[in-house]
Amino acid sequence: MKSATKKLSTELAETLTGKIEAVSAGSKKIKKSIEKAAAKLAKKVAKFEKETQKKKAKEAKNAEKKLKQKSDKKEGKKEKTEKIAALVAAASSKAPVAAPVKAVKPVATKVAPAKSTARTTAQKPAATQPAPVQTEAASAEQV
């Protein structure tokens, strides 16, 4: 029985040793694949960080451009108002120039047509007729 046990224990030891070696070899393969994946992931992360930095720099640059354009527009408006003020001041300080005199032509007035005067004369007598005078006795009878 001792020999059988000894034989069995050697077989178990060999099997275990083989399995341990297989597992360690497998773990080495797993370890290598994990390292490759980590390297790929690190490259992707680095690329993403570079892109985000570029985007931030571009946005900051665009914001500066917008601020500069707004300030340029404001300065342009200030310059325009200053120029206008200078022109107005220069114009007001100069002696007024007399406007050229044009010859005034007499305008002939037309006489209204006869039809319109006939209408107005016909309406005037009707409008200007005096109202009939009522006596006190007549007004008492109506009441």
C-alpha positions as CSV (number, residue, x, y, z in Angstrom):
1,M,0.0,0.0,0.0
2,K,2.9,2.3,0.6
3,S,4.0,1.8,-3.0
4,A,0.5,2.5,-4.3
5,T,0.3,5.6,-2.1
6,K,3.7,6.7,-3.2
7,K,2.8,6.1,-6.9
8,L,-0.4,8.0,-6.5
9,S,1.2,10.9,-4.7
10,T,3.9,11.1,-7.5
11,E,1.1,11.1,-10.1
12,L,-0.8,13.8,-8.2
13,A,2.4,15.8,-7.9
14,E,3.1,15.5,-11.6
15,T,-0.5,16.4,-12.5
16,L,-0.5,19.3,-10.1
17,T,2.8,20.5,-11.4
18,G,1.6,20.3,-15.0
19,K,-1.6,22.1,-14.1
20,I,0.2,24.8,-12.2
21,E,2.6,25.3,-15.2
22,A,-0.4,25.5,-17.5
23,V,-2.2,28.0,-15.3
24,S,1.0,30.1,-15.0
25,A,1.5,30.0,-18.7
26,G,-2.2,30.9,-19.2
27,S,-1.8,33.6,-16.7
28,K,1.2,34.9,-18.6
29,K,-0.9,34.9,-21.8
30,I,-3.7,36.6,-20.0
31,K,-1.2,39.1,-18.5
32,K,0.2,39.9,-21.9
33,S,-3.3,40.4,-23.4
34,I,-4.2,42.7,-20.5
35,E,-1.0,44.7,-21.1
36,K,-1.8,45.0,-24.8
37,A,-5.3,46.2,-24.0
38,A,-4.0,48.6,-21.4
39,A,-1.5,50.0,-23.9
40,K,-4.3,50.5,-26.6
41,L,-6.5,52.1,-24.0
42,A,-3.7,54.4,-22.9
43,K,-3.1,55.5,-26.5
44,K,-6.8,56.2,-26.9
45,V,-7.0,58.2,-23.7
46,A,-3.9,60.2,-24.7
47,K,-5.4,60.9,-28.1
48,F,-8.7,62.0,-26.5
49,E,-6.9,64.3,-24.0
50,K,-5.0,65.9,-26.9
51,E,-8.3,66.4,-28.8
52,T,-10.0,68.0,-25.8
53,Q,-7.0,70.3,-25.3
54,K,-7.2,71.4,-28.9
55,K,-10.9,72.0,-28.7
56,K,-10.5,74.1,-25.5
57,A,-7.7,76.1,-27.1
58,K,-9.8,76.6,-30.2
59,E,-12.8,77.7,-28.2
60,A,-10.7,80.1,-26.2
61,K,-9.2,81.6,-29.4
62,N,-12.7,82.0,-30.9
63,A,-13.9,83.7,-27.7
64,E,-11.0,86.1,-27.8
65,K,-11.8,86.8,-31.5
66,K,-15.4,87.6,-30.6
67,L,-14.4,89.9,-27.8
68,K,-11.9,91.6,-30.0
69,Q,-14.5,92.0,-32.8
70,K,-17.0,93.5,-30.3
71,S,-14.5,95.9,-28.9
72,D,-13.4,96.8,-32.5
73,K,-17.0,97.6,-33.4
74,K,-17.4,99.7,-30.3
75,E,-14.2,101.6,-31.1
76,G,-15.4,102.0,-34.7
77,K,-18.7,103.5,-33.4
78,K,-16.8,105.8,-31.1
79,E,-14.5,106.9,-33.9
80,K,-17.5,107.5,-36.2
81,T,-19.3,109.6,-33.5
82,E,-16.1,111.5,-32.9
83,K,-15.8,112.2,-36.6
84,I,-19.4,113.3,-36.9
85,A,-18.9,115.6,-33.8
86,A,-15.8,117.1,-35.4
87,L,-17.6,117.7,-38.7
88,V,-20.6,119.3,-36.9
89,A,-18.2,121.5,-34.9
90,A,-16.3,122.5,-38.0
91,A,-19.6,123.3,-39.9
92,S,-20.9,125.4,-37.0
93,S,-17.7,127.4,-36.7
94,K,-17.7,128.4,-40.3
95,A,-19.7,131.4,-41.5
96,P,-23.0,130.4,-43.0
97,V,-23.0,130.4,-46.7
98,A,-25.9,132.2,-48.4
99,A,-28.0,129.9,-50.4
100,P,-28.2,130.7,-54.1
101,V,-31.3,132.9,-54.9
102,K,-33.6,131.5,-57.5
103,A,-35.9,133.7,-59.5
104,V,-39.5,133.2,-58.3
105,K,-41.9,132.8,-61.1
106,P,-45.4,134.2,-60.5
107,V,-47.9,131.4,-60.3
108,A,-51.2,132.0,-62.1
109,T,-54.2,131.0,-60.1
110,K,-57.0,129.4,-62.0
111,V,-60.6,130.5,-61.6
112,A,-63.0,127.9,-60.3
113,P,-65.3,126.4,-63.0
114,A,-68.8,128.0,-63.3
115,K,-70.6,124.7,-62.3
116,S,-69.2,124.8,-58.8
117,T,-70.1,128.5,-58.3
118,A,-73.7,127.8,-59.5
119,R,-74.1,125.1,-56.9
120,T,-72.9,127.2,-54.1
121,T,-75.1,130.2,-55.1
122,A,-78.1,127.9,-55.3
123,Q,-77.5,126.5,-51.9
124,K,-76.8,129.8,-50.2
125,P,-80.3,131.3,-50.6
126,A,-81.9,128.2,-49.1
127,A,-79.5,128.3,-46.2
128,T,-79.8,132.1,-45.6
129,Q,-83.6,132.3,-45.7
130,P,-84.9,133.8,-42.4
131,A,-87.0,131.5,-40.2
132,P,-90.7,132.5,-40.0
133,V,-91.5,134.7,-37.1
134,Q,-94.1,133.3,-34.7
135,T,-96.2,135.4,-32.6
136,E,-96.8,134.8,-29.0
137,A,-100.4,133.8,-29.7
138,A,-99.4,131.2,-32.2
139,S,-96.7,129.8,-29.9
140,A,-99.3,129.5,-27.1
141,E,-101.6,127.5,-29.3
142,Q,-98.9,125.0,-30.1
143,V,-98.2,124.3,-26.5
